[in-house]
Amino acid sequence: MRLRFARGCASHSLLEIEAWMRSEIKAISPLTDRLMRLIEGSRCVAGDERAVELALREALSNAVIHGNGMDAHKLVRIRCRCELGRGVSIIAIDSGQGFDPNAAADPLAVERLEADHGRGIHLMKLAMDEVSFERGGTEVHMRKGPTRNPKNSASDERHCPANTRASAVGRVGDARTAV
């Protein structure tokens, strides 16, 4: 897992995370838990962390099961960007064949109501402000805007002298072997 943290004024901070995990069901929870601790600590979606966690788990599950066919030799890549006052954006990338999101069955159709699967895309769209599928369905892009401190915005950046900004880049473990 690679982290990049940059802090300017108290009102402006940025956290960028890049992680990889094996395409195994058992790898989803440990990585999700680690990412959510970082997201919660960033306070970029204060109050909406549960919604982000639900969408992240669903995106990773879909990438592992449907995208990579639970082939542990294939990796799922996750890119996350948290910015105070702007929210969080998450991209989950698999190496599968992709899919047509418009062809996915409607989980609210009467004949699907008792199905034990097929609600992941619907849940992601309910939990996040924006969800899109790119590169033929091998990438899911999700965004959740900020919920608190609306006064913290990009306009605060211009009131922050450049010499007060700091940046740090680091590696935290290796998600390929850690999860």
N, C-alpha and C positions, 0 to 999 in steps of 0.2 A: 504494500500500500504506500503510495506517495502522497504527501501532504504539502500544500503550500499555504502559508498563512501570511496575510499582509494586514497591517493595522495602521490606520491613519489617525484621525481624530477619534474621540470616543464614539462618535456617531457613524463611523465608517470603518468596517472591517470586512475582510474577504477570506474565505477558506475554500481552497480547491483540493479535491480528493480524487485520486485515480487508484482503482483497485482492480484486481483480477481474482476470480475464484474458479475452482474446478466445477464442472457441470455435474454436481452431485446434490441431491436434496439436502443432505446433512450439512452442506456448506452454506446454505442460505441463512439460517438463523445466526450463526456466529458473525458472519460478515454484516448482516443487517444490524445486529446489536452494536457492533463497533461503529458503523457509519452513523447510526442514530445517536450514539453518545456524542460524536463530533458535531452532528447537526444541532442537537439540543444545546450543546455548549456554545455554539455560534449565535444562538438566539435569533436566527434569521427568519424563523417561522414560529415564534413563541406562541404557544397555545394550540398549534396545529400539527404538532409532532406526530400524533397518532395517525392522522390522515396520511402524512408523508410515509410513515412506516408501513402502513397497509399497502400503499401504492408501490413502494420499493419491494416489499415481499412478493407481491403479485408479478411485478416486472421480472424479478429474478427467477421466480418459479416458472414463468412462461419461457424465459430464455433457456433455462436448464432442461425443462421437460420437452417443450415443443421445438425450440430453436436448435439446441444441441443434442437432443435425443438422449439425455442423461449419459453422454459419452464423457467420462472423467478426463479423457485426454484433451477435450476441447474446453477452452476457457470462456468465461463470461467476463466482459470488461465493464466496469462501472466508472462513470465520470460524474462528479458532483461539484457544484459550485454554490456556496452559501454566501450571501452578501447582505449584511445588515441593512434594512430599509428596502431591500429589493426581493428578498425571499430566497428560494432554493431552486436550482434546476438540476435534474438528474438524467443521465443517459445510460441505458443498459444496452449492451451490444453483444449479440451472439454470432456464431459463425455458421448458422444453419442456412436453409434454403429461402427463408423469408415466408411471408404470407400476405394475403390481401385482407386488411382489417375490415373492409366493407363486406367481405364474404363471411365473417364470423357470425355464428348463430346468435339470435337475440335471446339473452338469458331471461328476459321477462315474458317471452312467448309462453302461452299456457302449457304447451307440450314440453317445455324446458324447465318449468318451475321446480320440479322434483329432481332434476339432474344433480349429481354430486360434483360437477365440474362445469367449466364454461362461463364463469362470471368474472374472471380476472380483468379483462379489458374494461368491462362495465364498472368494476370497483375502482380501477385506476382513474377512470374518467370522473367518477363521483368524488374521489378523494382529492384530486389535483385540479388546479385552475385550467391547465392546458395539458393535453396529451396528444402526441402525434407519432406516427410510425414512418420511419425514413429508411432509405436504402432497401427497398423491397420488403420491408417488415422485419429486417434484422436488427434495427435500432428502435428503441422506444425513447422518446424525448418527453419529459414531464417537467412541469413548472408549478410551483406553489408560491404565490405572492406573500408578502408580509401581512401579518394580522394585527400587530401592535406597533406603537411608535410611528404612526404615519408621517410625522414631521421629519423623521430620518430618511432623507432621500438623496438623490444624486446632487441636488443643489447644495447640500451640506459640504460636499467636497471642495467647493470653491472657497469656503471659509476656513479651510484647513491648510496651513502653510506646508509646502512641500517637504521642508526639513523635519516635520513631525511624523512622516510616514516611515514605517518599518516593514521589512519583509523577511520571511524565513521559509526555507524549503527543507523538507526532511523526508526520510523514509521511515515508516513505522512497520516493522515486521515484513513479511512477505506473504501476501494473501494467497499466493499459489500453494504455499506449504502450511500456512497458519490456519486455513479454514478447510 
